[in-house]
Amino acid sequence: MIKVTAKLTFEDHLRAWRYNYRLQNYLVAGIFWAVGLFVWIVNGNILPLLIVAVYLLLVRPLYYRIRNKRSWEKTPSAHRGESTLGLDEKGVHVEDDEGKPAVIFWDKFMKYGESKHSFLLNLSPSSFLILPKRVISTEDQVAIRALLRTQIQTKGKNT
């Protein structure tokens, strides 16, 4: 069994959120840039393009950081202290709210992802477990990657 013990930080949460919603964010950015460019080309007015740039580069990132910070602060029990997850052929071993062992079987996960900073195991499009790489040895990262590939990707659900 591979054990991962970590105390999640807000940065872990924010990075995981950004990774999980990256395609949606790229789509929104692409649409905004296209509309701004279209207006600029048709009207010769660069102001809409500048507004789009300010929105995408300043307003949107700041808004989502604040939104995620509020969400983080409203759920302190989810990140109060260190927690340990165990991964094996059966699934992900966790402790329930009463401290009793529980297993989330692999078939409950719809997909997984790997970013530069963490592994994300998606139970739904908006619900995921975060395994921060900062607390996982290189050898365990290789083992986790192989385990996830065999248990989740073979089902054709990985992105």
C-alpha positions as CSV (number, residue, x, y, z in Angstrom):
1,M,0.0,0.0,0.0
2,I,1.2,3.5,-0.8
3,K,0.5,6.0,2.0
4,V,0.2,9.7,1.5
5,T,0.1,11.9,4.6
6,A,-0.4,15.6,4.1
7,K,-2.0,18.7,5.4
8,L,-3.6,20.5,2.5
9,T,-2.8,24.1,2.0
10,F,-4.9,26.8,0.3
11,E,-2.3,26.8,-2.5
12,D,-2.8,23.0,-3.0
13,H,-6.5,23.6,-3.2
14,L,-6.2,26.5,-5.6
15,R,-3.7,24.8,-7.9
16,A,-5.9,21.7,-8.0
17,W,-9.0,23.7,-8.8
18,R,-7.2,25.6,-11.6
19,Y,-6.0,22.2,-13.1
20,N,-9.4,20.6,-12.8
21,Y,-11.1,23.5,-14.6
22,R,-8.4,24.4,-17.1
23,L,-10.3,23.3,-20.2
24,Q,-13.3,25.4,-19.2
25,N,-11.1,28.4,-18.5
26,Y,-9.3,28.1,-21.9
27,L,-12.7,27.9,-23.6
28,V,-14.0,31.0,-21.9
29,A,-10.7,32.9,-22.6
30,G,-10.9,31.8,-26.3
31,I,-14.5,33.0,-26.6
32,F,-13.7,36.4,-25.0
33,W,-10.6,36.9,-27.1
34,A,-12.5,36.0,-30.3
35,V,-15.3,38.5,-29.5
36,G,-12.8,41.2,-28.6
37,L,-10.9,40.6,-31.8
38,F,-14.0,40.6,-33.9
39,V,-15.2,43.9,-32.5
40,W,-11.7,45.4,-33.0
41,I,-11.6,44.2,-36.6
42,V,-15.2,45.2,-37.5
43,N,-15.3,48.6,-35.7
44,G,-11.6,49.4,-35.5
45,N,-12.1,50.1,-31.8
46,I,-9.4,48.5,-29.6
47,L,-11.2,49.3,-26.3
48,P,-13.2,46.0,-26.2
49,L,-10.0,44.1,-26.7
50,L,-8.4,46.0,-23.9
51,I,-11.4,45.3,-21.6
52,V,-11.2,41.6,-22.5
53,A,-7.5,41.6,-21.6
54,V,-8.0,43.3,-18.3
55,Y,-10.9,40.9,-17.5
56,L,-9.0,37.8,-18.4
57,L,-5.6,38.8,-16.9
58,L,-6.7,40.6,-13.8
59,V,-10.4,40.4,-12.8
60,R,-11.1,36.7,-13.5
61,P,-8.0,35.3,-11.7
62,L,-8.6,37.6,-8.7
63,Y,-12.3,36.7,-8.6
64,Y,-11.6,33.0,-8.6
65,R,-8.9,33.3,-6.0
66,I,-11.3,35.1,-3.7
67,R,-14.1,32.7,-4.5
68,N,-11.9,29.7,-3.7
69,K,-10.6,31.3,-0.6
70,R,-14.1,31.8,0.7
71,S,-14.9,28.2,-0.1
72,W,-11.7,27.1,1.6
73,E,-12.6,29.1,4.8
74,K,-16.2,27.7,4.9
75,T,-15.0,24.1,5.0
76,P,-12.3,24.0,7.7
77,S,-13.0,20.4,8.6
78,A,-11.8,19.4,5.1
79,H,-8.3,20.7,5.8
80,R,-8.0,21.0,9.5
81,G,-5.1,18.7,10.1
82,E,-3.0,16.0,8.5
83,S,-4.8,13.2,6.8
84,T,-3.5,10.0,5.4
85,L,-4.7,8.2,2.3
86,G,-3.7,4.7,1.3
87,L,-3.7,3.5,-2.2
88,D,-3.7,-0.1,-3.3
89,E,-5.3,-2.4,-5.8
90,K,-8.6,-2.3,-4.0
91,G,-9.0,1.5,-3.9
92,V,-8.3,4.6,-1.8
93,H,-8.3,4.0,1.9
94,V,-9.4,6.9,4.1
95,E,-10.9,7.5,7.5
96,D,-14.5,8.6,7.7
97,D,-15.7,11.5,10.0
98,E,-15.7,9.2,13.0
99,G,-12.1,8.0,12.4
100,K,-13.1,4.6,11.1
101,P,-11.4,3.1,8.1
102,A,-13.2,3.3,4.8
103,V,-12.4,2.4,1.2
104,I,-13.3,4.3,-1.9
105,F,-13.2,1.7,-4.6
106,W,-11.6,2.5,-8.0
107,D,-14.9,2.2,-9.9
108,K,-16.2,5.2,-8.0
109,F,-13.6,7.4,-9.7
110,M,-14.5,8.8,-13.1
111,K,-11.0,10.0,-14.0
112,Y,-7.7,11.2,-12.6
113,G,-5.3,13.9,-13.6
114,E,-1.8,14.8,-12.9
115,S,-0.4,18.3,-12.7
116,K,3.0,19.6,-11.9
117,H,2.0,19.9,-8.2
118,S,-0.5,17.1,-7.5
119,F,-2.5,14.1,-8.5
120,L,-6.3,14.7,-8.7
121,L,-8.7,11.8,-8.4
122,N,-12.1,12.8,-9.6
123,L,-15.2,11.4,-8.0
124,S,-17.3,13.7,-10.1
125,P,-16.6,16.7,-12.4
126,S,-16.4,19.0,-9.4
127,S,-15.4,16.7,-6.6
128,F,-11.8,15.4,-6.3
129,L,-9.2,14.1,-3.9
130,I,-5.9,16.0,-4.0
131,L,-2.6,14.2,-3.5
132,P,0.0,16.9,-3.3
133,K,3.3,15.8,-4.8
134,R,5.3,17.9,-2.3
135,V,4.8,15.1,0.2
136,I,5.2,12.2,-2.1
137,S,8.6,10.7,-2.9
138,T,9.7,10.3,-6.5
139,E,9.4,6.5,-6.2
140,D,5.9,6.7,-4.7
141,Q,4.9,9.1,-7.5
142,V,6.0,6.5,-10.1
143,A,4.0,3.8,-8.2
144,I,0.9,6.0,-7.9
145,R,1.1,6.9,-11.6
146,A,1.2,3.2,-12.5
147,L,-1.6,2.3,-10.1
148,L,-3.9,5.1,-11.4
149,R,-3.1,4.2,-15.0
150,T,-4.1,0.5,-14.4
151,Q,-7.1,1.2,-12.2
152,I,-8.7,4.3,-13.8
153,Q,-7.3,5.0,-17.3
154,T,-7.9,1.5,-18.6
155,K,-11.6,2.3,-18.3
156,G,-11.1,5.0,-20.9
157,K,-12.1,7.9,-18.6
158,N,-8.8,9.7,-18.1
159,T,-8.2,13.2,-19.5
